[in-house]
């Protein structure tokens, strides 16, 4: 896949199958522009089917993961738009999150610093969040007079931290520190700043080594079942699990157990 935007770097380790997306506007705390939103949407759509990619790591350069939309480049321009133009923008921002959630590859967020606004929602849409001890996070939308229900935040966040915590974070727009985010379940792990790159990559490699179809189905079903009742969820699970039992990785896991070795999963 050929990607050459100035706003982020892309690399794929062909040996591990880990694709790394690094937001690269450190002088602007990796703030997002109109173009960056579109580019991120497109890259996650492409990574869904990119050969050799088995997991994705997203992080930021410099002192921030992502500080949200670029005030200087976006806000002023939005005031010049009519409703249709504004709706085009909000749909583009939401499409980034949809592309992440629909991507069949596991996504690990390496949160290296400030995580704010749209950056907070991008982090929330990751499947696993590994954070530096200095990675404070805030859903800033109400701070600028907007709704906290932006880019899917009001759907995602309650499912991670519960309704009460989500309501607090989305209504106040306040920052919480990394320790608090880990305590309420928003961050999966918090590590020392100098250990973040190693720890996050280890998680991405671990997921890349897993059974591709099993992980794809797990991600899909967790999201799908959020809108189901128990009976519907159970009916869907029994069918998809039977399909997984026909996947070669199921037999490989059994043979590895019998032979007392690590499984060598097909990750295509």
ZITAPE-V439557 format. One record per residue. N is the residue number from 1. OMEGA is omega in radians with two decimals (999 if undefined). Layout:
BEGIN
n & omega
N & OMEGA
N & OMEGA
END
This chain:
BEGIN
n & omega
1 & 3.14
2 & 3.12
3 & -3.12
4 & 3.07
5 & 3.09
6 & -2.97
7 & 3.05
8 & 3.13
9 & 3.11
10 & 3.06
11 & 3.09
12 & 3.06
13 & -3.05
14 & -3.14
15 & -3.09
16 & -3.06
17 & 3.14
18 & 3.04
19 & -3.10
20 & 3.05
21 & -3.11
22 & 3.07
23 & -2.90
24 & 2.95
25 & -3.00
26 & 3.14
27 & 3.10
28 & -3.12
29 & 3.09
30 & 3.08
31 & -3.06
32 & 3.05
33 & 3.07
34 & -3.10
35 & -3.10
36 & 3.08
37 & -3.12
38 & -3.12
39 & 3.11
40 & 3.07
41 & -3.08
42 & -3.09
43 & 3.11
44 & 3.05
45 & -3.13
46 & -3.11
47 & 3.10
48 & -3.08
49 & -3.09
50 & 3.13
51 & 3.09
52 & 3.12
53 & -3.11
54 & 2.99
55 & -3.06
56 & 3.06
57 & 3.08
58 & -3.12
59 & 3.13
60 & 3.07
61 & 3.12
62 & -2.98
63 & -3.08
64 & 2.91
65 & 3.07
66 & -3.09
67 & 3.12
68 & 3.13
69 & -3.13
70 & -3.08
71 & -3.06
72 & -3.04
73 & -3.06
74 & -2.95
75 & -3.14
76 & 3.14
77 & -3.14
78 & 3.13
79 & -3.13
80 & -3.07
81 & 2.98
82 & -3.06
83 & -3.13
84 & 3.11
85 & 3.09
86 & 3.13
87 & 3.07
88 & 3.13
89 & -3.10
90 & 3.07
91 & 3.10
92 & 3.13
93 & 3.10
94 & -3.14
95 & 3.06
96 & -3.11
97 & 3.10
98 & 3.12
99 & 3.11
100 & -3.09
101 & -3.14
102 & 3.13
103 & -3.07
104 & -3.13
105 & 3.03
106 & -3.13
107 & 3.09
108 & 3.05
109 & 3.04
110 & -2.98
111 & -2.95
112 & -3.14
113 & -3.08
114 & 3.14
115 & -2.96
116 & 3.05
117 & 3.12
118 & 3.09
119 & 3.10
120 & 3.14
121 & 3.07
122 & 3.09
123 & -3.12
124 & -3.14
125 & 3.05
126 & -3.14
127 & 3.09
128 & -3.14
129 & 3.06
130 & -2.97
131 & 2.93
132 & 3.12
133 & 3.10
134 & -3.09
135 & 3.06
136 & -3.02
137 & 3.10
138 & 3.02
139 & -2.84
140 & -2.89
141 & -3.14
142 & 3.10
143 & -3.14
144 & 3.03
145 & 3.14
146 & 3.11
147 & 3.01
148 & 3.10
149 & -3.07
150 & 3.07
151 & 3.13
152 & -3.09
153 & -3.08
154 & 3.01
155 & -3.06
156 & -2.93
157 & 3.12
158 & -3.14
159 & 3.13
160 & -3.03
161 & -3.10
162 & -3.03
163 & -3.08
164 & 3.12
165 & -3.14
166 & -3.14
167 & 3.13
168 & -3.08
169 & -3.09
170 & -3.14
171 & -3.09
172 & -3.04
173 & -3.08
174 & 3.01
175 & 2.90
176 & -3.12
177 & -3.04
178 & -3.13
179 & 3.11
180 & 3.13
181 & 3.09
182 & -3.10
183 & -3.11
184 & 3.06
185 & 3.14
186 & 3.02
187 & 3.08
188 & 3.13
189 & 2.97
190 & -3.09
191 & 3.07
192 & -3.06
193 & -3.09
194 & 3.10
195 & -3.01
196 & -3.06
197 & -3.13
198 & -3.07
199 & -3.12
200 & 3.12
201 & 3.10
202 & 3.09
203 & 3.14
204 & 3.11
205 & 3.13
206 & 3.13
207 & 3.11
208 & -3.13
209 & -3.10
210 & 3.14
211 & -2.99
212 & -3.09
213 & 3.13
214 & 3.13
215 & 3.09
216 & -3.12
217 & 3.13
218 & -3.14
219 & -3.11
220 & -3.05
221 & 3.09
222 & 3.13
223 & -3.09
224 & -3.04
225 & 3.09
226 & -3.12
227 & -3.09
228 & 2.92
229 & -3.03
230 & -3.09
231 & 3.13
232 & 3.12
233 & -3.14
234 & 3.12
235 & 3.12
236 & -3.10
237 & -3.10
238 & 3.13
239 & -3.08
240 & 3.12
241 & 3.06
242 & 3.09
243 & 3.12
244 & -3.14
245 & 3.05
246 & -3.14
247 & -3.12
248 & -3.11
249 & 3.10
250 & 3.10
251 & 3.13
252 & 3.12
253 & 3.12
254 & -3.12
255 & 3.09
256 & 3.10
257 & -3.12
258 & -3.09
259 & 3.11
260 & 3.09
261 & 3.08
262 & 3.12
263 & 3.07
264 & -3.03
265 & 2.95
266 & -3.04
267 & -3.11
268 & 999
END
